[in-house]
Structures are given as C-alpha cells and as structure tokens.
Amino acid sequence: MFLRMRATQAEYFDAPDRTPEEVRESYRWLGRVNRITRFDGPFRMWIPRLIGDEACRELTVLDLGAGDGSLGRSLAAWAAGRGWKWTFTNVDLNPLLDELNPGGDNVRASVVDLPFPDGRFDVVIATTMTHHLDDESDVAAHFREAHRVARRAVLLCDLQRNPFLAAWLWMLLTAIRAPREFKSDGIMSVRRGWRADEWRRLAADAGIRDARVWQEHGAHVLLAAGK
C-alpha cells in the first residue's frame, strides 16, 4: 500500500551545506504555506480545551523546532486579543535562529535533550517538526523530553502520512509556484510523517501513559497530554 512505510530520505531543508540565503528563502515559503493552512489553528483550539480558559490567562510556552518563531508570534498575538499573556521560548538547532527570530527568547538545543529543568514551562508545543527526526528512538526521546519540561500540558502536531495529503499538498505547492526543492521537500515531509497508531506506540515507549493521540481532517496527527 502506498506510503505504508515511512520514508527515511533526508529533506533538502535539513541539508547542513545550505547557504544562509537559501535558509531564509525556505522560511519565506514556509511562512506563506503556514498562513494558507492556518498552522496555528490546532493550538488555538486545543490549548484552552486542555487546561481551561482560566489557566490560559498567563502562560509560559516552549515551542520545539520553532524555526523562525512564527508560531509563537502568531499565538502570542491571538492570546493578547483575548486578554491573555503567552510568553514563548523557542528551541531550534538552526544556526540562524537569532537572525530568523530577532528579539525572541531563542535557545539552540536538540529536542531530544532539552537544557531545562522538569516542569519549567506551563505548556510545550511543536508543529510539523517531529517528521524531521530520523528514527523512532529519537521521537520517543522527543516526546519524553517535551513531557518532562511541561508543567501543565504537552501538545504536539505534525503531518500525517497519507496519499490524500500528499496529493493535496502537491496541488497547493504547484498552484503557488513553489520552488522545485521546496515542493519536493513538502512531499517528502508527508512521506516522513507518522500515523496516529505509531505515535501512540512511541508515546507509550516514552512513558507518557495519559497521552491522547488522534488525527484531524486526514492532515494532522496530534498528541496531547495533561499533567
């Protein structure tokens, strides 16, 4: 069956020899796609449901694999519109992290070995990041570390591996005339993605017994865990 097995081929996005301008251009295109797909939607919906509106009034949030920090900026602005104060710390290994997110609270670190004490942040989130990890042991370590440093909840979101999403994404990237490398990476992101049953097993491997894992709209797989 098509896409039954997860792809392990690396994405060009993760190539270590890309020039700074190539990195910046990739994030410009990624930002465009994120705006079209309303990438912050799952977090606006589910964080209040997980911890309640009252707890949302003031939050410290850790964004794993934050890239240019756009998810944190979008959610902070949305929260402010509701009278809430959400403060973000951004973790990524990208050497251009400070340039991509100037003025942000940026930490260069691996998501499988976070340099924070237990329960340091109210909520820990990540979007379209987990598929960049190479193997299952890394994913389990990522889940375990996210859960460890969260005080209230963890909410992780990524692309679900299925042919319908791959086809839809190919049409979208073709319609907006995305560069060839970016378009290829988009399809590879789906091929490297995970399915809900796989995330459930890896959450159990990570020791997160109360994890809830589900798929939304055939596009995303989500993991939520309260504490």
Stockholm file with secondary structure:
# STOCKHOLM 1.0

chainA/1-227         MFLRMRATQAEYFDAPDRTPEEVRESYRWLGRVNRITRFDGPFRMWIPRLIGDEACRELTVLDLGAGDGSLGRSLAAWAAGRGWKWTFTNVDLNPLLDELNPGGDNVRASVVDLPFPDGRFDVVIATTMTHHLDDESDVAAHFREAHRVARRAVLLCDLQRNPFLAAWLWMLLTAIRAPREFKSDGIMSVRRGWRADEWRRLAADAGIRDARVWQEHGAHVLLAAGK
#=GR chainA/1-227 SS CTTCSCCCCCCGGGCTTCCHHHHHHHHHHHHHHHHHHTTTHHHHHHHHHHHCTTGGGEEEEEEETCTTSHHHHHHHHHHHHTTCEEEEEEEECCTTHHHHSTTSEEEECBTTBCCSCTTCEEEEEEESCGGGSCSHHHHHHHHHHHHHHEEEEEEEEEEBCCHHHHHHHHHHHHHTTCCHHHHHHHHHHHHTCBCHHHHHHHHHHTTCTTCEEEEETTTEEEEEEEC
#=GC SS_cons         CTTCSCCCCCCGGGCTTCCHHHHHHHHHHHHHHHHHHTTTHHHHHHHHHHHCTTGGGEEEEEEETCTTSHHHHHHHHHHHHTTCEEEEEEEECCTTHHHHSTTSEEEECBTTBCCSCTTCEEEEEEESCGGGSCSHHHHHHHHHHHHHHEEEEEEEEEEBCCHHHHHHHHHHHHHTTCCHHHHHHHHHHHHTCBCHHHHHHHHHHTTCTTCEEEEETTTEEEEEEEC
//
